[in-house]
């Protein structure tokens, strides 16, 4: 895919709902990663670590987190990830919608 008009180089992109190999969250993670984004993905189960490994195998910088988005503290912790990672660069948060 050629997306030369879009670039996420060095931006941290937090994507929720990325646990399913065939889901939209993981697809978004792959696209943003292929555009240079530094990917943080989350899901409610440890299968998220499989997705992390798949992204890394494609040469994408990725980090996985298990979180329950119904828990306010976990949401706050996740939202802080892009800002902790690179404070002086833009970041994005993508929430998977059902």
C-alpha positions in Angstrom: 0.0 0.0 0.0 1.4 3.4 -0.9 0.4 6.1 1.5 3.1 8.6 0.7 0.7 11.5 1.4 0.2 10.3 5.0 2.9 9.9 7.5 3.0 9.0 11.2 6.8 8.9 11.5 7.8 9.0 15.2 4.3 9.5 16.5 3.0 7.1 19.2 -0.3 5.7 18.2 -2.4 4.0 20.9 -5.0 1.6 19.4 -7.6 -0.1 21.6 -9.4 -3.3 20.7 -6.5 -4.7 18.7 -6.6 -8.3 20.0 -8.2 -10.0 17.1 -6.0 -10.9 14.2 -8.8 -10.2 11.8 -10.3 -7.1 13.5 -10.2 -3.4 12.6 -8.1 -2.5 15.6 -5.2 -4.7 14.5 -5.7 -3.6 10.9 -5.4 0.0 11.9 -2.2 -0.8 13.9 -0.6 -2.4 10.9 -1.5 0.5 8.6 -0.3 3.2 11.1 2.9 1.1 11.8 3.6 0.9 8.1 3.3 4.7 7.9 6.0 5.0 10.6 3.9 5.1 13.7 5.2 3.7 17.0 2.4 1.5 18.0 0.9 0.8 21.4 -2.0 -1.7 21.2 -4.4 -2.9 23.9 -7.0 -5.6 24.4 -8.6 -7.3 27.4 -6.7 -10.6 27.0 -3.1 -11.8 26.7 -3.7 -12.5 23.0 -2.6 -8.9 22.5 1.0 -10.2 22.9 0.6 -12.3 19.8 -0.5 -9.2 17.9 2.6 -7.4 19.2 4.8 -10.2 18.0 3.2 -10.1 14.5 3.7 -6.3 14.3 7.4 -6.6 15.3 7.9 -9.4 12.8 6.8 -6.9 10.1 9.4 -4.4 11.4 6.9 -2.2 13.2 7.8 -0.8 16.6 5.1 -2.1 18.9 4.2 -2.5 22.6 1.2 -4.4 23.9 -0.9 -3.7 27.0 -3.8 -5.6 28.6 -6.5 -3.3 29.9 -10.1 -3.1 30.8 -11.5 0.1 29.3 -14.4 0.0 31.8 -11.9 0.7 34.6 -11.2 4.5 34.7 -7.7 4.1 36.2 -6.6 1.7 33.4 -8.0 4.2 30.8 -6.0 7.0 32.4 -2.9 4.9 32.4 -3.3 4.0 28.8 -4.0 7.5 27.7 -0.8 8.6 29.3 1.3 6.2 27.1 1.7 8.4 24.1 2.7 11.3 26.3 5.2 9.3 28.4 6.8 7.8 25.3 7.6 11.0 23.4 6.6 14.2 25.1 7.8 16.6 22.4 6.0 15.0 19.4 2.5 14.6 18.3 0.6 11.4 19.1 -2.7 9.9 18.3 -5.2 7.6 20.0 -7.4 5.4 18.0 -10.4 3.7 19.7 -11.9 0.8 18.0 -15.7 1.3 17.7 -18.0 -1.7 17.8 
